Amino acid sequence: MNEGTAAGGNRDSDNPLLFGAIILAAGASTRMGEPKQLLMLDGRPLLLRAIEAALASAARPVVVVLGAQADKIAPLLAHHPVLIAENAGWAEGMASSIRTGLAVIQRSSPSLDGVVVALCDQPAFSAGVIAQLIAVQAATRRSIIAARYQGRNGAPAIFLREHFPALLALSGDTGARDLLNTPARYLATVDLPALANDIDTPADYAAQKKI
């Protein structure tokens, strides 16, 4: 990156940012002991809640990355206008899912300005959260906008297209952590403490059902 990429996006209110969404749902849910994507919360599977949040926003297309137990999860998506990206290398970790999802988005919509990368296990994720990220991008012109909770930057996050090469070069299980801690001239954050509640274990699930 160079100084010329510090402020991203030249859209305004008459020409809003064109962006897609990638929902990461390829993990094996080893700590949960069953596919957390299919856990019911308020009468809806956890993954479907995330998909509906993205579809209720301006994000198009919405790409869902599946991996472990894709055969069990894919039927859930049959009647939703999303693109399914199957990540055969899901065991590598989150980076492989980001690469897989972004490759599908680039093929289907090559002119997008950016992409929102989201997780499937944050019950507080919503179209309103996406709108807040987009509003901060419009106000700051930064090229990465990340949610901030528990003292760190995390998903969901917006990455403008100038960061697509870096996303496609990710490896390992740290996802986009380094990009989410890039210098402030590229990055802005939105305090979204409710997103700290994610569902990884049976205890997390039990606690969330009591909220």
N, C-alpha and C positions, 0 to 999 in steps of 0.2 A: 504494500500500500504506500501511497505517497500523500503529500499534503493536499493534493488536488481532489482526493476522494474523501476528505474529512466530512464534508456536508453532503449528504446523499439526497437524491430526489429533487426533481425540478417541477413537480406537480403542484397545483394550487387547488383552491376550492372548486374551480370550474373544470379542472382536470385531475380528479382524485387519483391517488396512488392505485395502480393496478397490481394486485398481489394474489397469490395462491396460498394454500395452506397444506402443510404436511403434518399428519397425525401419526406419531410413532407408536406402533402397537405390535411390535414383532417379538418382544421378549418372552421368555419361557415361564415367567412368574414363579421361579423356584422357591422363593421365600413364602409365597402364598400357598403353594401346593396344588393349585388349580389355576386355570387361565383367568387372571384378574380382569381381562377384557370383557368377560361374560358375567362378572359379578353384578347382581341387581342392586340398584340404589334408587330409592324413590320410584320403584316400579320400572326402571329402565336399565338395560345393561350399561356398564361403565363406559365401554367404547362407544356405544350409540349416543350417550350423552355428549361425549366430546365431538362426535361427528355432527350432531344436531346443532351444537354451539357454533361450529365452524360454518355450517350451511346457513345459519341465521345471520352471519356476518357478510361483509362484502367480498370475502375470499372466494376466488374461483380460478382454477379448479381446486377441489379438495381431494388430496391424495392420502390414502390410508395405507401405511406400510405394515404388512403382515409378515410373519416368519414362523416361529414355533407354533404348532397346532393351527396353522392357517386353514386347514380343512374344516376344523370345528368353528372357526370364527367367521370365515368368508360368507357363509349363508346368511349371517346376521345383516350383511350389507347389501343383499340382493336388490332391495327396493329403494335404495338411496342413491342419489346422483353423485357418486364419488368414483374416483379412479383407484383401483386396488393395485398396489405394487408389492409383489412377493419378493422378499429378501432372502435368497437362498443362503446368504452368509450371515444370518442373524446372530449366530453364536459369537461372531467377532465383537459385537457390542453395538452401542448406539450409533457410532460413526457410520457403520455400514448401512444402517437404516436411513440416515440422513442422505447419504450418497444415493441410495436407491430411490428414495422419494423425490429428490431434486432432479434426478435424471428423467423420471417420468414427467415431472412438471415442465422441464425444459423442452421435452419432445412435444408435449400437448399444447403448451402455451409459451412459445419462445420469446414473446415480446413483453412478458411481465416485468414490472419494476422491482418486485421483491417477493418474499415468501415469509409466511409465519410458520415457525416450527413449534409444534405443541406436543404434549404428552397425553396419553390416554387415561392416566390415573389420577388426575387432579379434579376432584368434584367441583371446585370453584371456577374452573375454566368455563368461559361463557363468551357469547358474542360481544357483551359489554366489555370484557377484558380486551378482546381484540380491538374494539373501538378506542379504548384508552391508549393502547400501544400506537395505533395509527394517528391519533390526535397528537401524541407527543412527537412522533416523527414529523408531522406537518409543522409543528411549532419549532422544533429544534433543527430540522434538516439533517439530523444525524443518520448515519447509514446502518446502524444497529440499534434497536430499541429492545431492551430486555426487562422482563419482570424482575423485581427484587423482593426477596423475602428471606427471613432468618439470616440477615446479614450477608447475603450473596446474590449474585445475578444468575438467573436461570430461565428456563422455559415457562411459558411461551415467550418467544422472541421473534422480532422482525429482522430479516437480513435483506438489504437491498442487493440488486443483482451484481454489483461490483464485488461482493463477497462470495458469489457462487463458486468461483474457482477454489477458494479456500475451503468451502464446505465440501466440495467434491474431492478434496485432497485429505480430508479427515481420516484418521485411523484409530482403532482401539475402542475402549469403552468409556472414554471421557467426553464423547460427543463434541459439542462446540464450546467447551469450557474456556479454552484460550481466547476464542473470538469474543465470548461474553465478558471477558475481562480486558478487552483491548483498550488503548488510550482514550481518554474522555473526548478527544476531538472527533472520534468516530462514534462514540457510544453515549446513549442516554438511557436512563432507567425509569421505571414506574414502580412505586411501592405498592405491592399487591400481597399483603401478608396472608390472606386467605389461601393463596396458592401453596403455602407451605404444607398444607394438609394433602398428602398423597396416600395412595393405598398400595402398600407393598407386602404387608403381612396380615394374617388373620386378626391380630390385635388392632391394626390400623382400620381394617374393615369394620370390626365391631364398634370401635370408637366413632367412626364416621356415621354409622347407622343410628347412633344416639343423638347426633346433632340435629 
